[in-house]
């Protein structure tokens, strides 16, 4: 009986392995050429990190490049803050008094638009909502201060096993000098591994994990990127990041997220676009086309 069980398990292992190898072969032969055709059609440097979470199939493009994250880094920041909540160092209902001096000028901030004079009490949960769901730069920097700075957040991310990523500067510091935005970088596959870890609930308590997923699913982050060409109603938990245009260049136009597929499986997809000579809408369209190609491939296989 023991021998039969061993033979059965070995046969099952071979079957699963062969299925995975077959799928990875399909990725190389079918999906990669489609993605490269899209990438090569645009005047931009493009990085892609793709993981099919349930099977572990993966594909990357330009994973050796350090892409500037811009506001995508509000996702790893949120992980670090929620880790402090899980440890009891912070509380979601903890109040932070937003002072007028917190409201820096010339930056994206729905918070400042809503409370132009500041002097308002907000919970950490509300600050996370502003930062992750609305990409608010002022809320982001307040959260960095509550998390004891960018270095502490960076150490947290490296401590959970994500090495191909670095967080060095606040939004205010990036605003002061455009070159500083390149100090907040990620390789595409490392960001997708972080997304995979979020989905698998590797980092946070169940309640904190569910809260962050909700913020990313229900966010007002730009729908004209990963979500744009997917079937209506497709669930995507995502975070965008965008630089200003510098001359005829966008240093960054990004979107990273978890795509829910019709068969109940999930994709972690990170698309980083740097040094784009295309206009804003065309650059976003590039991300949408990559997402659609990936979605269509997995929906048909």
C-alpha positions as CSV (number, residue, x, y, z in Angstrom):
1,X,0.0,0.0,0.0
2,X,2.8,2.4,0.9
3,X,4.5,1.6,-2.5
4,X,1.3,2.4,-4.4
5,X,0.9,5.7,-2.5
6,X,4.5,6.7,-3.3
7,X,4.0,5.8,-7.0
8,X,0.8,7.8,-7.1
9,X,2.4,10.8,-5.5
10,X,5.3,10.6,-7.9
11,X,3.0,10.4,-10.9
12,X,1.0,13.4,-9.6
13,X,4.3,15.4,-9.1
14,X,5.4,14.5,-12.7
15,X,2.0,15.5,-14.1
16,X,1.9,18.9,-12.2
17,X,5.6,19.6,-13.2
18,X,4.9,18.8,-16.8
19,X,1.8,21.0,-16.8
20,X,3.9,23.9,-15.3
21,X,6.7,23.4,-17.9
22,X,4.1,23.3,-20.6
23,X,2.5,26.5,-19.4
24,X,5.9,28.2,-19.1
25,X,6.7,27.1,-22.6
26,X,3.5,28.7,-23.8
27,X,4.5,31.9,-22.0
28,X,7.8,31.9,-23.9
29,X,6.4,30.9,-27.3
30,X,3.0,32.7,-27.3
31,X,2.8,35.5,-24.7
32,X,6.3,36.9,-24.7
33,X,6.3,37.7,-28.5
34,X,2.9,39.4,-28.1
35,X,4.2,41.5,-25.3
36,X,7.5,42.4,-27.0
37,X,5.5,43.5,-30.1
38,X,3.6,45.9,-28.0
39,X,6.6,47.1,-26.1
40,X,8.6,47.7,-29.3
41,X,5.8,49.7,-30.8
42,X,6.3,52.6,-28.4
43,X,9.1,55.1,-27.7
44,X,9.6,54.1,-24.1
45,X,11.5,51.8,-21.7
46,X,9.1,49.2,-20.4
47,X,9.4,46.8,-17.6
48,X,7.0,43.9,-17.0
49,X,6.7,41.5,-14.0
50,X,4.1,38.8,-14.3
51,X,3.2,36.0,-11.9
52,X,0.2,33.7,-12.2
53,X,-0.3,33.3,-8.5
54,X,-1.9,29.9,-8.4
55,X,0.6,28.1,-10.7
56,X,3.8,30.2,-10.1
57,X,4.2,30.8,-13.9
58,X,6.2,33.9,-14.4
59,X,7.5,36.2,-17.1
60,X,9.5,39.4,-17.0
61,X,10.8,42.0,-19.4
62,X,13.7,44.3,-18.5
63,X,13.8,43.1,-15.0
64,X,17.4,44.2,-14.7
65,X,16.4,47.9,-14.8
66,X,15.6,49.9,-11.7
67,X,12.4,51.7,-12.6
68,X,11.3,54.8,-10.6
69,X,8.1,53.9,-8.7
70,X,6.6,57.3,-8.0
71,X,3.3,56.8,-6.2
72,X,3.4,53.1,-6.6
73,X,5.6,53.2,-3.5
74,X,2.5,54.1,-1.5
75,X,1.6,50.4,-1.7
76,X,4.8,49.2,0.2
77,X,4.5,52.2,2.5
78,X,0.9,51.0,3.4
79,X,2.3,47.5,4.1
80,X,4.9,48.9,6.5
81,X,2.3,51.1,8.3
82,X,-0.2,48.2,8.7
83,X,2.6,46.0,10.0
84,X,3.1,48.6,12.8
85,X,-0.7,48.4,13.4
86,X,-0.5,44.7,13.7
87,X,2.4,45.0,16.2
88,X,0.4,47.5,18.3
89,X,2.8,50.4,17.6
90,X,0.0,52.2,15.7
91,X,-3.8,51.9,15.6
92,X,-6.1,52.4,12.6
93,X,-8.4,54.6,14.8
94,X,-5.4,56.6,16.1
95,X,-5.8,60.4,15.5
96,X,-3.3,62.5,13.7
97,X,-3.9,66.3,13.8
98,X,-3.2,67.6,10.3
99,X,-1.6,71.0,10.8
100,X,-1.6,73.8,8.2
101,X,2.2,73.4,8.0
102,X,1.6,69.8,6.8
103,X,-0.1,71.1,3.7
104,X,2.8,71.7,1.3
105,X,2.1,73.6,-1.9
106,X,2.1,72.4,-5.5
107,X,1.5,68.8,-4.9
108,X,-1.4,66.3,-5.6
109,X,-3.6,66.3,-2.5
110,X,-7.3,65.6,-2.4
111,X,-6.8,66.0,1.4
112,X,-5.7,69.6,1.0
113,X,-8.5,70.3,-1.5
114,X,-11.0,69.1,1.1
115,X,-9.3,70.8,4.1
116,X,-7.4,73.8,2.6
117,X,-6.6,75.3,6.0
118,X,-5.7,72.0,7.7
119,X,-6.3,71.9,11.4
120,X,-8.3,68.7,11.1
121,X,-8.2,65.3,13.0
122,X,-7.9,62.3,10.7
123,X,-7.4,58.6,11.7
124,X,-4.6,56.5,10.3
125,X,-7.2,54.6,8.4
126,X,-8.3,57.8,6.7
127,X,-4.7,58.7,5.9
128,X,-4.2,55.3,4.3
129,X,-7.4,55.8,2.3
130,X,-6.1,59.2,1.1
131,X,-2.6,57.8,0.3
132,X,-3.4,54.5,-1.3
133,X,-6.9,55.0,-2.8
134,X,-6.5,58.7,-3.8
135,X,-2.7,58.8,-4.2
136,X,-2.5,61.8,-1.9
137,X,1.0,63.1,-1.5
138,X,0.5,64.9,1.8
139,X,-1.1,61.9,3.5
140,X,1.8,59.8,2.1
141,X,4.4,62.0,3.8
142,X,2.4,62.0,7.1
143,X,2.4,58.2,7.0
144,X,6.2,58.2,6.4
145,X,6.6,60.3,9.5
146,X,4.3,57.9,11.6
147,X,6.4,55.0,10.3
148,X,9.6,56.7,11.4
149,X,10.9,57.7,8.0
150,X,11.7,56.3,4.6
151,X,14.6,54.3,6.0
152,X,12.4,52.4,8.4
153,X,10.0,51.6,5.6
154,X,12.9,50.5,3.4
155,X,14.2,48.2,6.1
156,X,10.8,46.6,6.5
157,X,10.5,45.9,2.8
158,X,13.9,44.3,2.7
159,X,13.2,42.4,5.9
160,X,10.2,40.6,4.3
161,X,12.5,39.4,1.5
162,X,12.0,42.1,-1.2
163,X,15.5,43.1,-2.2
164,X,15.1,44.6,-5.7
165,X,13.4,47.7,-4.4
166,X,14.5,50.8,-2.6
167,X,12.7,53.6,-0.8
168,X,14.7,56.7,0.0
169,X,12.7,59.9,-0.4
170,X,9.4,61.4,0.6
171,X,7.0,63.0,-1.9
172,X,8.2,66.4,-0.7
173,X,11.8,65.5,-1.3
174,X,11.0,64.2,-4.8
175,X,9.1,67.5,-5.5
176,X,12.2,69.5,-4.6
177,X,14.5,67.8,-7.2
178,X,13.2,65.6,-10.1
179,X,16.4,63.5,-10.0
180,X,15.5,62.3,-6.5
181,X,12.5,60.3,-7.9
182,X,15.0,57.8,-9.2
183,X,16.0,56.9,-5.6
184,X,12.6,55.3,-5.1
185,X,12.9,52.3,-7.5
186,X,11.8,48.8,-8.1
187,X,12.5,46.0,-10.4
188,X,9.3,44.7,-12.0
189,X,9.3,41.1,-10.7
190,X,10.1,42.3,-7.1
191,X,7.0,44.4,-7.1
192,X,5.0,41.5,-8.5
193,X,6.4,39.2,-5.7
194,X,5.2,41.9,-3.2
195,X,1.7,41.8,-4.8
196,X,1.7,38.0,-4.6
197,X,2.7,38.2,-1.0
198,X,-0.2,40.5,-0.3
199,X,-2.7,38.2,-2.0
200,X,-1.3,35.2,-0.1
201,X,-1.5,37.1,3.2
202,X,2.2,36.6,3.9
203,X,2.8,39.9,5.6
204,X,-0.2,41.2,7.5
205,X,-3.0,40.0,9.8
206,X,-6.2,39.0,8.1
207,X,-7.9,42.3,9.0
208,X,-5.0,44.5,7.9
209,X,-4.6,42.5,4.7
210,X,-8.3,42.8,3.9
211,X,-8.3,46.5,4.6
212,X,-5.4,47.1,2.2
213,X,-6.9,44.9,-0.5
214,X,-10.2,46.9,-0.2
215,X,-8.3,50.2,-0.5
216,X,-6.6,49.0,-3.7
217,X,-9.7,47.5,-5.2
218,X,-12.1,50.4,-4.5
219,X,-9.5,53.1,-5.3
220,X,-9.8,56.0,-7.7
221,X,-6.4,55.2,-9.1
222,X,-6.3,55.8,-12.9
223,X,-8.6,53.3,-14.6
224,X,-7.1,54.0,-18.0
225,X,-4.0,51.7,-17.4
226,X,-4.2,48.1,-16.2
227,X,-8.0,48.2,-16.1
228,X,-8.8,50.0,-19.3
229,X,-9.2,47.2,-21.8
230,X,-10.3,44.4,-19.4
231,X,-13.9,43.2,-19.4
232,X,-16.3,45.4,-17.5
233,X,-16.5,44.4,-13.9
234,X,-13.0,42.8,-13.7
235,X,-11.7,43.2,-10.2
236,X,-8.2,44.7,-10.0
237,X,-6.4,45.7,-6.8
238,X,-3.9,48.2,-8.0
239,X,-1.7,51.3,-7.4
240,X,-0.5,53.7,-10.0
241,X,2.4,56.1,-10.2
242,X,3.1,59.0,-12.5
243,X,5.8,61.7,-12.9
244,X,5.3,65.1,-14.4
245,X,6.4,65.6,-18.0
246,X,10.0,66.8,-18.2
247,X,10.6,68.3,-21.7
248,X,9.3,65.6,-24.0
249,X,9.8,62.8,-21.5
250,X,7.7,61.1,-18.8
251,X,10.2,59.6,-16.3
252,X,7.5,57.3,-15.1
253,X,4.0,56.1,-15.8
254,X,3.2,52.9,-13.9
255,X,0.5,50.6,-12.7
256,X,0.9,47.5,-10.6
257,X,-1.9,45.2,-9.4
258,X,-3.6,41.9,-8.8
259,X,-6.0,40.9,-11.5
260,X,-8.9,38.6,-10.7
261,X,-9.4,36.1,-13.7
262,X,-12.7,34.5,-14.7
263,X,-11.6,31.0,-13.6
264,X,-11.0,32.2,-10.1
265,X,-7.2,32.5,-10.3
266,X,-5.1,35.7,-10.1
267,X,-2.3,37.5,-11.8
268,X,0.2,39.8,-10.1
269,X,1.2,42.3,-12.9
270,X,3.6,45.2,-12.6
271,X,4.1,47.5,-15.6
272,X,6.7,50.2,-15.3
273,X,7.1,52.7,-18.2
274,X,10.1,55.1,-18.0
275,X,11.6,57.7,-20.3
276,X,8.5,57.7,-22.5
277,X,8.5,60.0,-25.4
278,X,4.8,59.3,-26.0
279,X,2.1,61.6,-24.8
280,X,0.2,60.9,-21.6
281,X,-2.7,59.0,-23.1
282,X,-0.5,57.0,-25.4
283,X,1.7,56.0,-22.5
284,X,-1.3,54.8,-20.5
285,X,-2.6,52.9,-23.6
286,X,0.7,51.0,-23.7
287,X,0.0,49.7,-20.1
288,X,-3.6,48.8,-21.0
289,X,-2.5,46.8,-24.1
290,X,0.0,44.8,-22.0
291,X,-2.6,44.1,-19.4
292,X,-5.2,43.0,-22.0
293,X,-2.6,40.7,-23.7
294,X,-1.9,39.0,-20.4
295,X,-5.5,38.7,-19.4
296,X,-6.5,37.3,-22.8
297,X,-3.7,34.7,-22.7
298,X,-4.7,33.4,-19.3
299,X,-8.4,33.5,-20.1
300,X,-7.8,31.3,-23.1
301,X,-5.4,28.8,-21.5
